[in-house]
Amino acid sequence: MRADAPLLPPGDEASAMTDDLLPPGDEASAMTDAPPRQAAMAWLARLQRGATAAERRDFAAWRDADPSHARAWQDAEVLWDLAEAPGQQVAQEEAAALGAYLRAMDDGKARRRRTTRVAGAALALLLMLGGGGLWLERPALYQDLLADAATARGERRQVALPDGSTVLLEADSALDWRFDGTARRLRLLRGAGFFAVRPDAVPFIVEAAGGEVRVRGTRFETRLVGEEAMVTLAEGSVAVTPGGEATATVLTPGQRLRFGGRRGAAESVSLDQALAWRDGRFAFHRMPLAEVLEELGRYRPGRILLLDAALGRQPVSGSFSLDDPDAALAALQSGLGFRLRQVAGRLVLVGD
């Protein structure tokens, strides 16, 4: 199946659309004089608040006057339809930072429901595209501020820990820690890290997905995948205790354990494949497409949104360079035939 729009190298379109959300007083001039994208957003605001029959005729005439108007309107409609779900996701990810806004929206009276709904969608659009693209570019900004170490999209970084151990943080990852005389305790907030632990009598503990990984001296990866965690052991030995369980599973080199939601038995994996991201490659075998997209999303600006849960469960295999995630997306789309659309240069929609 053909993609609706090519996956072009990301530009400055998202920041340009910041200016699309105009004050009501500017709508009239925007509809007649502004560039198509800005005019489309102004028309959207007008129609959502309620337009007269004459205004609807004027809108139809504007939309049909030029193919660029029709394309701009289609993008505006997609963003508006998506606004409610991203707004909820932003609320979950940045609850502390956005709590005041959300509480103010919830306080509206019944007679203001339509106005509140429109304002809520506009707020979501602002968060998606404005203010530096919070939802698109820095969805975990508040989490990063609380972390001791964090990496940006496309960045892998070696971090020295207070005890002399090191961790290679995967792109778009965050790690918090507390070291004292009784324990070296770390918490993976997002993403993944490959730990090289300096041997010491003081236990080294990594918390993730409600469970913990306890070691003395070893090399291993801990990765968050959705609400779950995976631990892959390269050297030494680790004891993994999922949340709510009293019994630990001891891994040997070349084994992986997944926990946090479903829990399976430890399985043998190819370390070259499982840890290929350290060298800039992503190799996977029968991995759900949703998890593949999550990994690719760490290496490109903006967001990848999966719109089809069944498609996301489909297993895929392959190997891609992390330096070109858009080429990987295009290859996946070509192989599986799913619908692929790009909106505003930063938002990629996968599926119907």
Secondary structure, DSSP 8 states (H G I E B T S, - for coil): ---SS------SHHHHGGGGS--GGGHHHHHHHS-HHHHHHHHHHHHHH---HHHHHHHHHHHHH-HHHHHHHHHHHHHHHHHHHHHHHHHHHTHHHHHHHHHHHHT--GGGHHHHHHHHHHHHHHHHHSTTTHHHH-TTHHHHHHSSEE--TT--EEEE-TTS-EEEE-TT-EEEEEE-SS-EEEEEEESEEEEE----SS-EEEEETTEEEEESS-EEEEEEETTEEEEEEEES-EEEE-TT-S--EEE-TTEEEEESSS----EE--HHHHTGGGGTEEEEEEEEHHHHHHHHHTTSSSEEEE--HHHHT-EEEEEEETT-HHHHHHHHHHHH---EEEETTTEEEE--
